[in-house]
Amino acid sequence: MKKVVILGQSNLTEEATRNTILCNAFNTHAEKIIDSTIQFGFAPPGTRPLAKLIYALIFTPFRWVAIIIKYWAAKDHDFIFVPYPSYVDGWIGCLLGRIKKKKVIIDAFLGIYDTLVRDRGLFSPRSFIARSIWQYEKRFLSAADYILVDTALNAEMFQEDYGLSGTKIKTIPVGIDETLWRPAPFLKMSKFKVIFWCTFIPLHGAEVVAKAAELIEKENPNIEFLIIGTGQLADRFDRLLKQLQLSNIKRIPRFISLKTIYAYVRDSHCCLGVFGSTDKTNRVIPYKVYQALASGRPVITALTAASQRVFIHKENALLVPPDNPEALANAILSLSQDTEFAIDIGRKGRILYENCLSCETIHKRIGELIAQG
């Protein structure tokens, strides 16, 4: 049995269930977990990405001093684990691991360069800030012994971007709160209810959903959409809704608790995934898709390299081309017109979740990693 130090920030909020599940997995397979986390120095929830970066730059030196003091008091151990967001404390974790000759595991769930530069377009790839982010991420990931990512395609991205060895990158599913996201009965109602929740970043393709709803309004007035959330592109999306003046969309323009979202999912017949056409869309399967699968609801999401490695079209999900409102509308109509088909897709999606994407799978892979040493 090995001993593991959790170093950095142990964010165990409901929005960061991956951290909770990974820490629980290490606790299951390790003899002892040593807490060397420091909770100050992060921007409040809901802060914009650029402000988060500035906030981190200001407070990181103070965090690192506190981390070093707390870590140096830790008893003997075998691993250092830096949970997400590892891009803040990953470098100091790797430095301490090198000094103490301990194996360092970094959770690189969301790459900082990929998120800020490629996906959200906050900085030009040629800018000084973008190049600095790339160099920083390359250095601390290269220094780590093991890197955790959520999909094989993200593993390939890190290999290509930073020349990392494939043997040091381990694929661990995202992880969700299975005490909340449970199968729910498929209710018969006069309306066929479609739910879409997101943080309105480019990979979600929210405008595709609005345009699909416009097509469906003309075809079937008994289909109703609920769209939840806010974020980077929310203002643009709401302007589009105002322009379209659709009667089949209900909008909650704010963040709400996952417990409340699950209540809406239980009352729905179909959950929507992501429909953007960004590079990131092609590589990831986000939390919301795992949550919908675990709830036993049929999922419609973009046909991407990542989704094709997980799903079988019309067996455990419906896959549609990215950025294609017509295809999305047709997929929703097909489910609304065949209840048994919709129920079967949801049931098989739940089976897929249990077999390949569950917390049990995460625990197993963490156990293998610790045994590998």
C-alpha positions in Angstrom: 0.0 0.0 0.0 1.3 3.5 -0.9 0.9 6.9 0.7 -0.3 9.8 -1.3 0.0 13.6 -0.7 -2.9 15.7 -2.2 -1.1 19.0 -3.0 -2.6 22.2 -4.3 -6.3 23.0 -4.2 -8.7 20.3 -3.3 -11.8 21.8 -4.8 -14.6 19.5 -3.7 -17.6 21.6 -4.8 -20.5 20.0 -6.7 -19.2 21.6 -9.9 -15.8 19.8 -9.4 -17.0 16.2 -8.8 -14.0 14.9 -10.6 -11.8 16.0 -7.8 -14.0 14.4 -5.2 -14.1 11.1 -7.1 -10.3 11.0 -7.8 -9.5 11.8 -4.1 -11.9 9.1 -3.0 -10.2 6.7 -5.5 -6.8 7.4 -4.1 -8.1 7.0 -0.6 -9.5 3.6 -1.5 -6.2 2.3 -2.9 -3.6 4.1 -0.8 -2.6 3.3 2.7 -2.9 6.9 3.7 -3.8 10.3 2.2 -1.9 13.3 3.4 -3.6 16.7 3.0 -1.2 19.4 1.7 -3.9 21.5 0.1 -4.2 25.3 0.3 -7.7 26.8 -0.3 -6.9 30.5 -0.7 -5.8 32.4 -3.8 -8.4 31.4 -6.4 -11.0 33.6 -8.0 -14.6 33.3 -6.8 -17.0 31.0 -8.8 -18.4 32.6 -11.9 -15.3 34.8 -12.6 -14.4 35.2 -16.2 -11.4 33.1 -17.5 -9.2 36.2 -18.1 -9.9 37.5 -14.6 -9.2 34.0 -13.2 -5.8 34.0 -14.9 -4.9 37.5 -13.5 -6.1 36.5 -10.1 -3.9 33.4 -10.2 -0.8 35.3 -11.3 -1.2 37.7 -8.3 -1.9 35.2 -5.6 0.2 32.2 -6.8 3.5 33.1 -5.1 1.7 33.4 -1.8 0.0 30.0 -2.4 3.2 28.3 -3.2 4.9 29.5 0.0 2.0 28.1 2.0 2.1 24.9 0.0 5.8 24.4 0.5 5.5 24.9 4.3 2.6 22.5 4.6 4.2 19.9 2.3 7.5 19.9 4.2 5.7 18.9 7.3 4.2 15.9 5.6 5.4 12.4 6.6 7.0 10.0 4.2 5.0 9.2 1.1 5.2 7.7 -2.4 3.1 10.0 -4.6 2.1 13.6 -5.0 -1.3 14.2 -6.6 -2.1 17.6 -7.9 -5.9 17.8 -8.6 -7.6 20.2 -11.1 -7.0 23.1 -11.6 -3.4 21.7 -11.7 -2.1 24.5 -14.0 -1.8 26.7 -10.9 0.0 24.4 -8.6 1.4 21.7 -11.0 4.8 23.4 -11.4 5.5 23.6 -7.6 4.2 20.0 -7.2 6.7 18.8 -9.8 9.5 20.8 -8.3 8.8 19.4 -4.8 8.5 15.9 -6.3 11.9 16.2 -7.9 13.5 17.5 -4.7 12.0 14.7 -2.6 12.3 12.1 -5.3 8.5 11.3 -5.3 6.3 10.3 -8.2 4.0 13.2 -9.3 0.5 12.7 -10.7 -1.1 15.8 -12.4 -4.8 16.0 -13.4 -4.7 17.9 -16.6 -8.5 17.6 -17.1 -8.7 21.0 -18.9 -5.5 22.1 -20.6 -5.0 25.8 -20.0 -3.6 26.6 -23.5 -6.3 24.5 -25.2 -9.1 26.2 -23.2 -8.0 29.8 -23.2 -6.3 30.1 -26.7 -7.8 27.4 -28.9 -11.4 27.0 -27.6 -12.4 30.3 -26.2 -10.1 32.5 -28.3 -9.2 34.8 -25.5 -5.6 35.3 -26.8 -4.1 35.1 -30.3 -1.8 32.1 -30.7 0.9 34.5 -31.7 0.6 36.7 -28.6 3.1 36.9 -25.8 0.5 35.6 -23.3 -0.4 32.6 -25.4 3.2 31.6 -26.0 3.9 32.0 -22.2 1.0 29.8 -21.3 2.2 27.2 -23.8 5.7 27.2 -22.4 4.5 27.1 -18.8 2.1 24.1 -19.4 4.8 22.2 -21.4 7.3 22.6 -18.6 5.2 21.4 -15.7 3.5 18.5 -17.7 6.9 17.4 -18.9 8.2 17.3 -15.3 5.2 15.1 -14.1 5.5 11.4 -13.9 1.9 10.7 -14.8 -0.8 13.0 -16.4 -4.5 12.3 -16.1 -6.9 13.3 -18.9 -10.5 12.4 -19.6 -10.4 11.1 -23.2 -7.9 9.3 -25.4 -8.1 12.2 -27.9 -7.0 14.7 -25.2 -4.1 12.3 -24.5 -3.1 12.5 -28.1 -3.4 16.3 -28.1 -0.9 16.6 -25.2 1.5 14.1 -27.0 1.4 16.2 -30.2 1.5 19.6 -28.5 4.3 19.0 -26.0 6.0 15.8 -27.2 5.0 13.9 -24.1 5.4 10.1 -23.9 2.1 8.2 -24.3 3.0 5.9 -21.4 2.8 8.8 -18.8 -0.7 9.9 -19.9 -3.5 8.0 -18.3 -7.2 8.2 -19.5 -9.6 8.5 -16.6 -13.4 9.2 -17.3 -14.7 12.6 -16.1 -16.6 11.3 -13.0 -20.0 12.4 -11.7 -21.9 12.3 -8.4 -23.7 8.9 -8.7 -25.7 9.5 -5.6 -27.5 12.3 -7.5 -27.5 11.1 -11.1 -29.7 8.0 -11.0 -32.0 6.4 -13.5 -35.5 8.0 -13.5 -38.8 6.8 -14.9 -39.6 7.9 -18.4 -42.8 10.0 -17.9 -45.7 10.2 -20.4 -46.8 13.8 -20.9 -48.6 15.9 -23.4 -45.3 17.7 -24.3 -42.1 16.0 -25.3 -39.5 17.8 -23.2 -35.9 18.5 -24.3 -33.4 19.8 -21.9 -30.1 21.6 -22.6 -27.8 23.0 -19.9 -24.4 24.6 -20.5 -21.9 27.3 -19.7 -22.2 28.8 -23.2 -18.7 28.3 -24.3 -18.0 27.6 -28.0 -17.8 23.8 -27.8 -21.5 23.7 -26.6 -22.9 25.1 -29.8 -26.0 26.6 -28.1 -27.0 28.5 -31.2 -27.4 25.2 -33.0 -30.0 24.2 -30.4 -32.0 27.5 -30.9 -32.0 27.1 -34.7 -33.1 23.4 -34.3 -36.0 24.6 -32.1 -37.0 27.1 -34.8 -37.3 24.2 -37.3 -39.2 22.0 -34.8 -41.7 24.7 -33.9 -43.0 24.6 -37.5 -43.0 20.8 -37.5 -44.3 19.7 -34.1 -45.8 22.2 -31.5 -45.8 19.5 -28.8 -42.0 19.6 -28.4 -40.7 21.9 -25.7 -37.1 23.0 -24.9 -35.7 24.1 -21.6 -32.3 25.9 -21.9 -30.4 26.5 -18.7 -27.2 28.5 -17.9 -25.1 31.5 -18.7 -21.5 32.2 -19.7 -19.2 33.5 -22.4 -21.7 33.5 -25.3 -24.9 33.7 -23.4 -25.7 37.3 -24.4 -25.3 36.5 -28.1 -27.5 33.5 -27.6 -30.2 35.5 -25.9 -30.1 38.1 -28.6 -30.7 35.2 -31.1 -33.7 34.0 -29.1 -35.2 37.5 -29.0 -34.8 37.7 -32.8 -36.4 34.3 -33.4 -39.3 34.8 -30.9 -39.8 31.1 -30.4 -42.7 29.9 -28.3 -41.3 26.4 -27.7 -38.2 27.5 -25.6 -38.2 28.1 -21.9 -35.1 29.8 -20.7 -33.3 29.9 -17.3 -30.5 32.5 -17.9 -28.4 31.7 -14.8 -26.5 28.9 -13.1 -28.6 26.7 -10.9 -27.7 23.8 -8.6 -27.0 20.3 -10.1 -29.8 19.0 -7.9 -32.3 21.3 -9.5 -31.0 20.4 -13.0 -31.5 16.7 -12.2 -35.1 17.5 -11.2 -35.6 19.0 -14.6 -33.9 16.0 -16.2 -36.3 13.6 -14.4 -39.1 15.6 -16.0 -37.6 15.5 -19.5 -37.6 13.0 -22.4 -34.3 13.9 -24.1 -31.0 15.5 -23.1 -28.8 17.4 -25.5 -25.0 17.3 -25.4 -22.6 19.5 -27.4 -22.9 20.7 -31.0 -20.1 23.2 -31.7 -17.5 22.7 -34.4 -14.4 23.6 -32.4 -11.3 21.4 -32.1 -12.2 20.9 -28.4 -15.7 19.6 -29.3 -14.0 16.9 -31.4 -12.0 15.6 -28.4 -14.2 15.8 -25.3 -17.3 14.3 -23.8 -18.4 16.8 -21.1 -19.9 16.3 -17.7 -23.5 16.9 -18.9 -23.4 13.9 -21.3 -22.2 11.6 -18.4 -25.0 13.0 -16.2 -27.6 12.4 -18.9 -26.5 8.8 -19.5 -26.5 8.0 -15.8 -30.0 9.3 -15.6 -31.2 6.9 -18.3 -32.3 9.7 -20.7 -31.6 9.4 -24.4 -28.7 11.7 -25.4 -28.2 13.5 -28.7 -24.8 14.9 -29.2 -22.3 15.8 -32.0 -20.8 13.1 -34.2 -17.1 13.6 -33.3 -13.9 11.6 -33.0 -14.5 11.4 -29.2 -18.2 10.4 -29.4 -17.5 7.8 -32.0 -15.1 6.1 -29.7 -17.7 5.8 -27.0 -21.2 5.6 -28.6 -22.9 3.5 -31.2 -25.3 5.7 -33.2 -29.0 4.7 -32.6 -28.0 2.1 -30.0 -26.9 4.1 -26.9 -27.1 7.7 -28.2 -28.0 9.7 -31.3 -25.0 11.3 -33.1 -25.5 14.3 -35.4 -23.0 16.3 -37.4 -21.6 19.3 -35.5 -23.1 22.8 -36.2 -26.1 21.2 -38.1 -29.5 22.4 -36.8 -31.4 20.4 -39.4 -29.8 17.1 -38.3 -30.4 17.9 -34.6 -34.1 18.8 -35.3 -34.6 15.5 -37.2 -33.0 13.5 -34.3 -35.3 15.1 -31.7 -38.3 14.5 -33.9 -37.4 10.8 -34.3 -37.3 10.4 -30.5 -40.5 12.3 -30.0 -42.3 10.1 -32.5 -41.2 6.7 -31.0 -41.4 6.5 -27.2 -40.1 2.9 -27.1 -37.1 3.9 -29.2 -36.4 6.8 -26.9 -36.7 4.6 -23.8 -34.4 2.0 -25.3 -31.7 4.5 -26.2 -31.8 5.8 -22.6 -31.6 2.3 -21.1 -28.7 1.3 -23.2 -27.0 4.6 -22.5 -27.2 3.8 -18.8 -25.7 0.4 -19.4 -22.8 2.0 -21.4 -22.2 4.4 -18.5 -22.1 1.6 -15.9 -19.7 -0.5 -18.0 -17.3 2.1 -19.2 -17.7 5.6 -17.6 -18.7 5.0 -14.0 -16.9 5.8 -10.7 -16.1 2.1 -10.5 -14.1 2.4 -13.7 -12.3 5.4 -12.3 -11.4 3.6 -9.0 -10.1 0.6 -11.0 -7.8 2.7 -13.1 -6.4 4.7 -10.2 -5.7 1.4 -8.4 -3.8 0.2 -11.5 -1.8 3.4 -11.5 -0.8 3.2 -7.9 0.1 -0.4 -8.3 2.3 0.5 -11.3 4.2 2.8 -9.0 
